[in-house]
Amino acid sequence: MINASRPAAGGVDLFDLAQRRLSWLNRREEVVASNIANADTPHYVAQDIESFDSAMTQASAELSTTSEKHIALGSKGRRHVDDPSGEQSLDGNGVSLETQMQLVAETNDQQRLATNVYSAYRSMLTTVLGK
């Protein structure tokens, strides 16, 4: 029997890749929502997460907390970003709602693509298996 969760020799597990991509997109959506929620907070700096490519490269070397004395990894790869428009409000807030809404649209498009690829792969697999 074919195990769909394991890639063929030298292949790529598309189910796992789609799951990782959707998980990354979910984290990015949370960060962008936090940026929008803090658009009126004085001196707040917009944040973003590391790129998906970078996250995949580091996935095999991810740090883990094995002792309560370790530093918590609570930021989930967040980093401060500089808005290229250079806009800043009088109270020092650096969140550009236009930029954040572009990120929301981009994330939505990427989520749609990932779910479409997942669905197409699943459909092809069930057709091959005759189910």
C-alpha positions in Angstrom: 0.0 0.0 0.0 1.2 3.5 -0.8 1.9 5.7 2.2 0.9 9.3 1.1 2.7 10.8 4.1 6.1 9.6 2.9 7.6 11.0 -0.2 9.0 8.7 -2.9 12.7 8.4 -3.1 14.1 11.9 -3.7 10.6 13.3 -3.8 8.8 16.0 -1.8 6.0 15.4 0.7 3.5 17.9 -0.6 1.1 17.4 2.3 3.8 18.2 4.8 5.0 21.2 2.7 1.5 22.6 2.4 0.9 22.1 6.1 4.1 24.0 6.9 3.3 26.8 4.5 -0.2 27.2 6.0 1.2 27.2 9.5 3.7 29.9 8.5 0.9 31.9 6.8 -1.2 31.6 10.0 1.7 33.0 12.1 2.2 35.8 9.6 -1.5 36.7 9.7 -1.3 36.9 13.5 1.7 39.3 13.4 0.0 41.5 10.7 -3.2 41.6 12.8 -1.2 42.6 15.8 0.4 45.4 13.7 -3.0 46.7 12.6 -4.3 46.5 16.2 -1.4 48.6 17.4 -1.7 51.2 14.6 -2.6 53.8 17.3 0.0 52.7 19.9 2.7 55.4 20.4 6.2 54.3 19.4 5.0 50.9 18.1 7.2 49.4 15.4 5.6 47.1 12.8 6.8 43.5 12.9 6.9 40.7 10.5 8.2 37.1 10.6 11.1 35.6 8.8 10.5 34.5 5.2 9.1 31.1 4.5 12.3 30.1 2.6 14.4 31.1 5.6 12.0 29.2 8.0 12.3 26.1 5.8 16.1 26.3 5.8 16.2 26.6 9.6 13.6 23.9 10.2 16.1 21.1 10.5 18.2 23.2 13.0 15.4 24.6 15.1 16.2 25.2 18.7 14.2 23.6 21.5 13.8 24.4 25.2 14.8 21.4 27.2 15.2 23.1 30.6 13.1 25.6 32.4 16.3 27.7 32.7 16.5 28.2 28.9 15.3 31.5 27.4 11.8 31.2 26.1 11.3 31.4 22.3 8.1 33.3 22.5 8.7 35.7 19.6 8.1 32.9 17.0 10.7 34.4 14.7 9.3 37.9 14.8 11.5 40.8 13.8 11.1 44.5 13.5 10.7 45.8 10.0 11.4 49.2 8.6 8.6 50.5 6.4 10.3 51.7 3.2 7.8 54.5 2.9 9.4 56.0 6.1 6.0 57.1 7.3 5.7 57.8 11.0 3.0 59.4 13.0 3.6 62.3 15.4 3.5 59.9 18.4 6.3 57.8 16.8 4.1 54.9 15.6 5.6 53.3 12.4 2.7 51.2 11.3 1.5 52.0 7.7 -2.1 50.6 7.4 -1.7 50.6 3.6 1.4 48.3 3.9 -0.3 46.1 6.4 -3.4 45.7 4.2 -1.2 44.7 1.3 0.4 42.0 3.5 -3.2 40.8 4.4 -4.1 40.5 0.7 -0.8 38.8 -0.1 -1.2 36.3 2.8 -4.7 35.6 1.7 -3.6 34.9 -1.9 -0.8 32.6 -0.6 -3.3 30.7 1.7 -5.6 30.1 -1.3 -2.7 28.9 -3.4 -1.5 26.5 -0.7 -4.9 25.0 -0.2 -5.5 24.6 -4.0 -2.2 22.8 -4.4 -3.1 20.6 -1.4 -6.5 19.8 -2.8 -5.2 19.1 -6.3 -2.5 16.7 -4.9 -5.1 15.0 -2.7 -7.5 14.6 -5.7 -4.7 13.1 -7.9 -3.7 10.7 -5.1 -7.3 9.5 -4.6 -7.7 9.0 -8.4 -4.5 7.0 -8.6 -5.6 4.8 -5.6 -9.0 4.4 -7.3 -11.0 5.8 -4.4 
